[in-house]
Amino acid sequence: MIAAFLFGLFHLINGNLIQVLFAFGIGLVFGFAKYRIKHCGYAGVAFGHGFYDFLNVVVRMWIVG
């Protein structure tokens, strides 16, 4: 919970309160994955974060573009 809170709070630099709440939520998901998946290391969580960001950009381009 604390790590997810800090992850969300860190996103306040680039965004607003909504982005902080979404980052907190996704931080909880990443933390749960790290905790529950046997071979999920920090590289897997970092890959998940990058994949999430990639999908976020693609969806925005598809909806807006």
ABEGO torsion letter per residue (X at the ends): XAAAAAAAAAAAAABBAAAAAAAAAAAAAAAAAAAABAABBAAAAAAAAAAAAAAAAAAAAAAAX
